[in-house]
Amino acid sequence: MSPVQQTVLAANEASEHRPLIITLFGLFVLATLAITVWAGRQTKDAADFYAGGRQFSAFQNGLAVSGDYMSAASFLGIAGAIALFGYDGFLYSIGFLVAWLVALLLVAEPLRNSGRYTMGDVLAYRMRQRPVRTAAGTSTIVVSIFYLLAQMAGAGVLVSLLLGITSDAGKILIVALVGVLMIVYVSIGGMKGTTWVQMVKAVLLIGGTLLITFLVLLKFNFNISDLLGTAAENSGKGAAFLEPGLQYGATGTSKLDFISLGIALVLGTAGLPHILIRFYTVPNAKAARKSVNWAIGIIGGFYLMTIALGFGAAALISQEEIIASNPSGNTAAPLLALHLGGVDSAWGAILLATISAVAFATILAVVAGLTLASSSSFAHDIYANVIRKGKASGAEEVRAARWATVFIGIVSIGLGALARDLNVAGLVALAFAVAASANLPTILYSLFWKRFTTQGALWSIYGGLIVAVGLVLFSPVVSGDPKAMFPDVDFHWFPLKNPGIISIPFGFLMGFLGTVLSKEKPDEAKYAELEVRSLTGTGAH
């Protein structure tokens, strides 16, 4: 049987059990909507909407952070990248995990002590409020939309596989459905609803991944060497599959692309808005630090299991079948579940439906967190403190956040439809690069450099943002490549798919130059106050 015929058979098998698949999806959506409505009734003021009333424990927040972080890129994109490129694909897992050390050591505790709801709170503490809040809000929205693209693309691929949808119109309709659900979750539930959905999703994802890992290892008698050997042999690439260079080693440019990717992954987490706002949902800095420790443990275990997901798919499914199902490998994990249960069996269909429902849960929870981060930043930073000059009431802020949620949802649906065929892990890497270029330099300078000024913050945010986004627009991600967003045109001149190697140092450089060339005298008393507050928690909200 040819790979294409196998894929068709898989789709047909899924279609025979479509009622089961739709039931599982429907049950999850209904359960999470019920949680959201329940949490929405507990949301009484802005603190509840933005930070869940700061009532979550370190473990609960660690679980929610894990749910926020382990996105469709982790579950679908990394498994696909490993299945197609072996060792080079697994580098995504390493980068995503190591990044947490930066977040823990440099950002989690000082940020929790220094702000209230958003990144803009930290910057505005010792600088001119309106310009830095505008810049922080703009950056937050751009980074969140880049990240949302990956989740939307993952949703389109996943549901299309299950429901046998092959038309572009059908895939776009799925993206729109996810967008509508995302708007509902955030508008009704706020941070409380989003956090509970993320906690449920984290438990489901870890459970589903454990099940697949166990079944893969059982298939190879718990001999990882046999698993890797079979994967290398079945990939058609032999020993090269288990060595560096399959994806990022053919040319000097691809090696440079890998270095750029690694820098972005390691530094990006500490600048991701939807991760940063999670530190505000706990009662104090100690709980923030503990929640990151919990998250590292949970996320570390998950990324170790991606070895079984990716190499298991490579060992048990032909490369041609994976590519026939999705050119970027995004369906490798669901296809692995189908093959483990049996392509022509009911168990295969049940396992496929279960794992796909878990992946869909992953997407819904992450898009809710991203939308909440960007709508909160718009409402709190731009609307309340820039447009209304600090005179907006809490109720008005929450109303503005809900309208922003609708707008961001519509934009994400449009862009997600265009990005539906791109590898979701690659798309998330772009969000990491933009976050590390615009947000991270500004946060670190603000927390640790006494001389840092408003001009430095603006140059850092806008400089890093414009260069990172500009290089992506003129890179092979958007045009000039068969897998690009616009494959039929070619206006790219930047050779790398990952801009981090240029845009991240540029963001730090612009922050430095903006400060040293500024005539503004930094408020040293304010910095001293911020330093004490960020390190000790004195006066923290």
Secondary structure, 3 states (H helix, E strand, C coil): CCHHHHHHHHHHHHHHCHHHHHHHHHHHHHHHHHHHHHHHHHCCCHHHHHHHHHCCCHHHHHHHHHHHHCCHHHHHHHHHHHHHHCHHHHHHHHHHHHHHHHHHHHHHHHHHHHCCCCHHHHHHCCCCHHHHHHHHHHHHHHHHHHHHHHHHHHHHHHHHHHHCCCCHHHHHHHHHHHHHHHHHHHHHHHHHHHHHHHHHHHHHHHHHHHHHHHHHHHHCCCCHHHHHHHHHHHHCCHHHHHCCCCCCCCCHHHHHHHHHHHHHHHHHHHHCHHHHHHHHHCCCHHHHHHHHHHHHHHHHHHHHHHHHHHHHHHHHCCHHHHHHHCCCCCCHHHHHHHHHHCCCCHHHHHHHHHHHHHHHHHHHHHHHHHHHHHHHHHHHHHHHHHHCCCCCCHHHHHHHHHHHHHHHHHHHHHHHHHCCCCCHHHHHHHHHHHHHHHHHHHHHHHHHCCCCCHHHHHHHHHHHHHHHHHHHHCCCCCECCCCCCECCCCCCCCCCCCCHHHHHHHHHHHHHHHHHCCCCCCCHHHHHHHHHHHHHCCCCC
